[in-house]
Structures are given as C-alpha cells and as structure tokens.
C-alpha cells in the first residue's frame, strides 16, 4: 500500500511559531503593516509595506473585497446561582432565537434565565433565556421583549480570536479596528482580516491606478478557528459558511477574465467565495448560498486568482488553502522567510500578496 503524499497530510503543514510573532494589536494606522510579495510561479520574495500595493497591480485588475460586518457577538452573563456564563452568538434561526455557543453549556439548564452584564463594570443588562440544544453544540438563546441583535449592539464585545489575549476582554478600539472600513452586511463572528489593512486612502489609490473594486459577502463563522482533527486532509469536513456574489460582481469577474486582467482576492474568504461561486455554475441571481469548500493541494482553485492574505496558523485549513496556490514546500519556505524577517502573524498582523 502506497504511503500518502505529504501534501495530503495536515502534519506536513506544521511549523514553529514563536508566541511573540503573534500580533496582539493592529498597526498604529490602517495600511501601516508590512507586505510580503511573491509570485505563485516561484522566484524570490520582496519585502515591502502595504502602501506599496498599487505598484504591483495594473489598470483593469479587479480586487475582490469581503464586505461582511462582524457582530459584537460575545456576551457575558451571570446565572442566578452567581456563576459566570460566556456566550458567542453565531446566527439567527428566523424565529427570534439565535444559535449561540454557551459556556459552561452542561451546567445551564434548558429554559434557564441568565442576566447579561458588562465585563469589568458589573453593569446589569437584559435577561436571556437559554433554550434547547442545537447543531454543533450550540444552544438556542432568546431575549424576551428585545432582539438579540439589539442586545449585542449595546452589550456585546467584538469576538477577537483566542490567540489575541486581553486580560479584561476586547478594548473599545477593537470595535473599530476589528472591522473593515467597507463592512456592510451583518453576519460574521470573525473578521475577514486581510481587509483590515485597507482605509479609504488605500482604496482611492487603487481606483486612481485604474484598478476596479467589487464586493463579495461571506459571513465568517466560528468554525474558522476550529482545529482540524484528521491528519488526512480529504477526511476533514469543512465548516459551512454563507456567501453571496452579487450580480454586478459576477459581471465584473467575467469582464476581468475577458480582458485577461488579474482577479485579486482579498483574504481567504473572498477566495472561497469566488471559487465556490465558480463551482456552483457562476450564477448571476445574487442569492445567498452555503459553501463547505476546502481548497487544498490536489483540489485547488479551478478559476485563476491572485491572493492578498495575512499569515495563518500552522496546521490550519487557511495555510493549506495558500498551499493550494503555491504548493506546500514553497508556502512553508515563504513562511520561514516571514518569521526570520520579523513579520507579524494572524488577524492583526502583516499581509502577503501572491501574484
């Protein structure tokens, strides 16, 4: 029996990542990050800064941005017994309830009421009813007399990923910096982090260069942080996420292909939206759809695109996605260069552009 190819094993995408390489805060200003630029075809990488981005693009290129808006989806509450409860709101069910991850779920009974409070101050908010169990280990949660969306807007915290450590929880500035400047459609519980680098000035610099900008929507789910539990990549079932490619964006993609222009996906979420839309037959109805797409070596993109993204976790589906474009060995080599050169990793870190 033949041994599996290293490309097909999650353990082959591991690398040593010092804790100090993980960015805990964003750069002082949007666009202040570094930018590693490399060709998908090989050759040396270039160490640049994010404001250099327009120099690598040409008039007629199309940049795809994910315009999902991150919900202030983390809530702190307290049981009548005094025990603390943490909630992460995932998505509405359509009947006033939201699917929420609740900790400690096993201790909170079905129908139990918990009181929202503001972390750090103890200020008391509305009551939530924790209901029956739902798929994925979630619970159905309701706020009698008020919508959960309203509760989150006033009492919620930004759902920073676990590798960003805040002793007192997310800070006020995270409400601004863990959200893209073009966020438009509520629904994400994690930011499309490559988009965090852009401000209005950088977007205008692209337009001035003649680069076109279009938007897709993919609501990033909590599953983006879920560990891959199977070493054989083909055995991993990707978490589902909802995405939409608007009719105008579908038209812009087709037009870019017809003029042989580059399509630059900003972030893995934009890349998965583009490829999922392509594999779905390139619909032009603009409907919201679901995707479980897992791009990996051996099942890489069927549509050509460049990728602007951040640096990702070892042994994650995101670094495997990058390898589906560059190949595993080249991806790990570029990551090794980034670590040796002091690039900052993850959500608030630096960016890389693969042309």
C-alpha positions as CSV (number, residue, x, y, z in Angstrom):
1,X,0.0,0.0,0.0
2,X,1.4,3.4,-1.0
3,X,2.1,5.9,1.7
4,X,0.0,9.1,1.5
5,X,1.7,12.1,-0.1
6,X,2.9,14.7,2.4
7,X,0.8,17.3,0.6
8,X,-2.3,15.4,1.8
9,X,-1.4,15.3,5.5
10,X,-2.1,18.1,7.9
11,X,1.0,17.3,9.9
12,X,3.0,18.4,6.9
13,X,1.8,22.0,7.3
14,X,3.2,22.4,10.8
15,X,5.9,25.0,11.6
16,X,7.3,26.5,14.8
17,X,5.7,29.8,15.6
18,X,7.1,31.9,18.5
19,X,4.4,33.5,20.7
20,X,6.0,36.9,20.1
21,X,5.3,36.6,16.4
22,X,1.5,36.7,17.0
23,X,0.3,40.3,16.7
24,X,-1.7,41.3,19.8
25,X,-2.7,44.8,18.4
26,X,-3.0,46.2,15.0
27,X,-0.6,48.6,13.5
28,X,-0.9,52.2,14.6
29,X,-2.9,53.1,11.5
30,X,-4.6,51.0,8.8
31,X,-2.2,50.4,6.0
32,X,0.8,50.6,8.3
33,X,1.6,46.9,8.1
34,X,4.3,45.2,6.1
35,X,3.6,43.3,2.8
36,X,5.5,40.2,1.6
37,X,5.1,39.9,-2.2
38,X,5.8,36.7,-4.1
39,X,4.9,35.1,-7.5
40,X,2.8,32.0,-7.5
41,X,5.2,30.6,-10.1
42,X,8.4,30.9,-8.0
43,X,11.3,33.3,-7.6
44,X,12.4,35.4,-4.7
45,X,10.0,37.2,-2.3
46,X,10.0,41.0,-1.9
47,X,9.8,42.7,1.5
48,X,7.5,45.7,1.1
49,X,5.0,47.8,3.0
50,X,1.2,47.7,2.5
51,X,1.1,51.1,0.9
52,X,3.2,49.6,-2.0
53,X,0.2,47.5,-3.1
54,X,-0.9,49.7,-6.0
55,X,2.6,49.4,-7.6
56,X,2.0,45.6,-8.1
57,X,-1.4,46.0,-9.7
58,X,-2.3,47.3,-13.2
59,X,-5.2,49.2,-14.6
60,X,-8.0,46.9,-15.3
61,X,-7.2,44.4,-12.5
62,X,-10.1,43.5,-10.3
63,X,-9.9,43.5,-6.5
64,X,-12.5,41.4,-4.6
65,X,-13.3,42.5,-1.0
66,X,-15.5,40.7,1.5
67,X,-18.0,43.2,2.9
68,X,-19.3,41.2,5.7
69,X,-19.8,43.0,9.0
70,X,-18.5,41.5,12.3
71,X,-21.1,41.3,15.0
72,X,-20.3,42.2,18.6
73,X,-21.1,38.6,19.2
74,X,-19.5,37.9,22.6
75,X,-21.7,38.3,25.7
76,X,-21.0,37.9,29.4
77,X,-23.9,36.9,31.7
78,X,-24.5,35.5,35.1
79,X,-26.7,32.7,36.4
80,X,-29.0,33.2,39.4
81,X,-26.6,31.0,41.3
82,X,-23.8,33.6,40.7
83,X,-21.9,31.5,38.1
84,X,-20.5,33.3,35.1
85,X,-21.7,32.4,31.6
86,X,-20.0,33.2,28.3
87,X,-22.0,33.3,25.0
88,X,-20.9,33.6,21.4
89,X,-23.9,34.4,19.1
90,X,-23.5,32.5,15.8
91,X,-26.6,33.2,13.7
92,X,-30.3,33.9,13.9
93,X,-32.7,31.0,13.4
94,X,-35.5,33.1,12.0
95,X,-37.9,32.8,14.9
96,X,-36.3,35.3,17.2
97,X,-33.7,32.9,18.6
98,X,-30.0,32.8,17.9
99,X,-27.7,29.8,17.8
100,X,-25.1,30.5,20.5
101,X,-22.2,28.7,21.9
102,X,-22.7,28.8,25.7
103,X,-20.0,28.0,28.3
104,X,-20.5,26.1,30.6
105,X,-23.3,24.7,28.5
106,X,-23.6,21.5,30.6
107,X,-24.5,23.5,33.7
108,X,-27.1,25.8,32.2
109,X,-30.4,24.0,32.1
110,X,-32.9,24.3,29.2
111,X,-35.2,27.3,29.9
112,X,-32.8,28.8,32.4
113,X,-32.6,32.6,32.5
114,X,-29.2,34.4,32.7
115,X,-28.5,38.1,33.2
116,X,-26.3,40.0,30.8
117,X,-23.6,42.1,32.4
118,X,-20.8,44.3,31.2
119,X,-17.4,42.8,31.9
120,X,-15.3,44.9,34.2
121,X,-18.0,47.1,35.5
122,X,-20.7,44.6,36.6
123,X,-23.4,46.8,35.0
124,X,-26.5,44.7,34.6
125,X,-28.3,44.3,31.2
126,X,-31.3,42.3,29.9
127,X,-32.2,38.7,30.7
128,X,-31.6,35.9,28.2
129,X,-33.4,32.6,28.0
130,X,-31.1,29.7,27.2
131,X,-33.1,27.1,25.4
132,X,-32.7,23.7,23.8
133,X,-29.6,22.4,22.2
134,X,-28.9,22.9,18.5
135,X,-26.5,21.6,16.0
136,X,-22.8,21.9,16.5
137,X,-23.0,22.0,20.3
138,X,-24.9,25.4,20.2
139,X,-27.9,26.4,22.3
140,X,-30.9,28.4,21.2
141,X,-31.0,31.7,23.0
142,X,-33.7,34.4,23.1
143,X,-34.1,37.8,24.7
144,X,-37.8,38.3,25.7
145,X,-39.1,41.7,24.6
146,X,-35.9,42.6,22.7
147,X,-34.0,41.4,19.7
148,X,-30.7,39.6,20.2
149,X,-29.2,42.0,17.6
150,X,-30.1,44.9,19.8
151,X,-28.6,43.2,22.9
152,X,-25.3,42.6,21.0
153,X,-25.1,46.1,19.7
154,X,-25.2,47.6,23.3
155,X,-23.8,44.8,25.4
156,X,-21.7,42.7,23.1
157,X,-17.9,42.6,22.7
158,X,-16.0,42.0,19.5
159,X,-15.2,38.3,19.0
160,X,-11.5,38.5,19.0
161,X,-9.8,35.2,18.2
162,X,-8.4,33.3,21.2
163,X,-4.8,34.0,20.2
164,X,-5.4,37.7,20.8
165,X,-5.1,37.9,24.6
166,X,-6.8,40.7,26.5
167,X,-6.9,40.3,30.3
168,X,-10.0,42.5,30.5
169,X,-11.5,41.4,27.2
170,X,-11.7,43.4,23.9
171,X,-11.0,47.1,24.1
172,X,-13.0,50.0,22.8
173,X,-10.6,50.4,19.9
174,X,-11.3,46.8,18.7
175,X,-14.8,47.9,17.8
176,X,-13.2,50.0,15.1
177,X,-10.1,48.1,14.2
178,X,-11.6,44.6,14.1
179,X,-14.0,45.8,11.4
180,X,-13.2,46.7,7.8
181,X,-14.0,50.2,6.6
182,X,-16.2,48.7,3.9
183,X,-18.2,46.4,6.2
184,X,-21.9,46.4,5.1
185,X,-23.8,43.2,5.9
186,X,-24.1,41.9,9.4
187,X,-23.3,38.2,9.9
188,X,-19.7,37.4,10.7
189,X,-18.3,36.3,14.0
190,X,-14.7,36.8,12.9
191,X,-13.2,39.5,10.7
192,X,-12.1,38.9,7.1
193,X,-8.7,40.0,8.3
194,X,-6.9,40.8,5.1
195,X,-9.4,43.6,4.6
196,X,-8.5,45.2,7.8
197,X,-5.4,46.8,6.2
198,X,-7.4,49.0,3.9
199,X,-8.5,52.5,4.6
200,X,-10.3,55.0,2.3
201,X,-6.9,56.4,1.1
202,X,-5.6,53.0,0.0
203,X,-8.9,52.2,-1.8
204,X,-8.7,55.5,-3.6
205,X,-5.1,54.8,-4.6
206,X,-6.2,51.6,-6.3
207,X,-9.0,53.4,-8.1
208,X,-6.6,56.1,-9.2
209,X,-4.4,53.4,-10.7
210,X,-7.4,52.2,-12.7
211,X,-8.0,49.1,-10.6
212,X,-11.6,48.0,-10.3
213,X,-13.1,47.1,-6.9
214,X,-16.0,44.7,-6.3
215,X,-17.5,43.0,-3.3
216,X,-18.5,39.5,-2.3
217,X,-20.1,38.7,1.1
218,X,-19.0,35.7,3.1
219,X,-20.1,35.6,6.8
220,X,-17.1,34.2,8.6
221,X,-18.2,31.5,11.1
222,X,-16.8,30.3,14.4
223,X,-15.6,27.2,12.6
224,X,-12.8,29.2,11.1
225,X,-11.0,28.7,14.5
226,X,-11.9,25.0,14.8
227,X,-9.0,22.7,14.8
228,X,-8.6,20.1,12.0
229,X,-8.9,16.7,13.8
230,X,-8.0,14.4,10.9
231,X,-4.4,14.2,9.6
232,X,-5.7,13.0,6.2
233,X,-7.0,16.3,4.7
234,X,-9.5,14.5,2.5
235,X,-11.2,13.3,5.7
236,X,-11.8,16.8,7.0
237,X,-15.3,18.2,6.7
238,X,-15.1,22.0,6.3
239,X,-17.5,24.1,8.4
240,X,-20.3,25.6,6.4
241,X,-20.4,29.4,5.7
242,X,-22.9,31.6,3.8
243,X,-21.7,33.6,0.9
244,X,-23.1,35.8,-1.9
245,X,-21.8,37.1,-5.2
246,X,-23.9,40.0,-6.3
247,X,-24.9,40.2,-10.0
248,X,-22.7,43.3,-10.5
249,X,-19.7,41.4,-9.0
250,X,-20.4,38.4,-11.2
251,X,-20.4,40.7,-14.2
252,X,-17.2,42.3,-13.1
253,X,-15.5,39.0,-12.7
254,X,-16.5,37.8,-16.2
255,X,-15.4,41.1,-17.7
256,X,-12.0,40.9,-16.0
257,X,-11.5,37.4,-17.4
258,X,-12.4,38.6,-20.9
259,X,-9.8,41.3,-20.8
260,X,-7.2,38.9,-19.3
261,X,-6.9,41.0,-16.2
262,X,-5.9,39.7,-12.8
263,X,-8.5,39.0,-10.1
264,X,-7.1,39.7,-6.7
265,X,-9.0,38.1,-3.8
266,X,-8.5,40.0,-0.6
267,X,-8.5,37.2,2.0
268,X,-9.2,33.5,2.0
269,X,-12.9,34.3,2.5
270,X,-13.0,36.2,-0.8
271,X,-11.1,33.4,-2.5
272,X,-13.5,30.7,-1.2
273,X,-16.5,32.9,-2.3
274,X,-15.1,33.3,-5.8
275,X,-14.2,29.6,-6.2
276,X,-17.5,28.4,-4.6
277,X,-19.4,30.6,-7.0
278,X,-17.4,29.3,-9.9
279,X,-18.0,25.7,-9.0
280,X,-21.7,26.4,-8.5
281,X,-22.0,27.3,-12.2
282,X,-21.3,31.0,-11.9
283,X,-24.9,32.0,-11.0
284,X,-26.0,35.6,-11.6
285,X,-29.0,35.8,-9.3
286,X,-27.1,37.2,-6.3
287,X,-28.6,34.6,-3.9
288,X,-27.1,33.7,-0.6
289,X,-25.6,30.2,-0.8
290,X,-23.7,27.8,1.5
291,X,-20.2,26.5,1.0
292,X,-18.2,23.8,2.6
293,X,-15.3,24.2,0.1
294,X,-11.8,23.2,1.3
295,X,-9.1,24.2,-1.1
296,X,-6.0,22.1,-0.8
297,X,-3.2,20.7,-2.9
298,X,-4.8,18.1,-5.2
299,X,-8.1,20.1,-5.2
300,X,-7.0,23.6,-5.8
301,X,-8.7,26.6,-7.5
302,X,-10.4,26.0,-10.8
303,X,-10.5,29.7,-11.5
304,X,-7.3,31.8,-11.6
305,X,-6.8,34.5,-9.0
306,X,-4.1,36.2,-7.0
307,X,-4.4,36.3,-3.2
308,X,-3.8,39.0,-0.7
309,X,-4.0,37.5,2.8
310,X,-2.5,37.5,6.3
311,X,-0.1,34.9,7.8
312,X,-2.1,31.9,9.1
313,X,-1.9,29.3,11.9
314,X,0.2,26.2,11.5
315,X,-1.9,23.1,10.6
316,X,-4.9,25.2,9.6
317,X,-7.2,25.0,6.6
318,X,-6.1,28.5,5.7
319,X,-2.4,27.7,5.4
320,X,-3.5,24.7,3.3
321,X,-5.5,27.0,1.1
322,X,-2.4,29.1,0.4
323,X,-0.5,25.9,-0.4
324,X,-3.2,25.0,-3.0
325,X,-2.0,28.1,-4.9
326,X,1.8,28.0,-4.2
327,X,2.5,24.4,-3.3
328,X,3.3,23.1,0.2
329,X,7.1,23.5,0.1
330,X,7.0,27.0,-1.3
331,X,4.4,28.1,1.2
332,X,6.4,26.8,4.1
333,X,9.5,28.4,2.7
334,X,7.9,31.8,2.4
335,X,6.5,31.5,6.0
336,X,10.0,30.6,7.2
337,X,11.3,33.8,5.5
338,X,8.5,35.8,7.1
339,X,9.3,34.5,10.6
340,X,13.0,35.2,10.1
341,X,12.3,38.7,8.8
342,X,10.0,39.6,11.8
343,X,6.6,39.7,10.1
344,X,3.7,39.8,12.5
345,X,1.2,36.9,12.2
346,X,-2.6,36.4,12.3
347,X,-5.6,38.8,12.5
348,X,-3.8,42.0,13.5
349,X,-0.6,41.0,11.7
350,X,1.1,41.8,8.4
351,X,0.0,40.8,4.9
352,X,1.3,38.8,1.9
353,X,0.5,39.1,-1.8
354,X,0.7,36.1,-4.1
355,X,0.5,37.2,-7.7
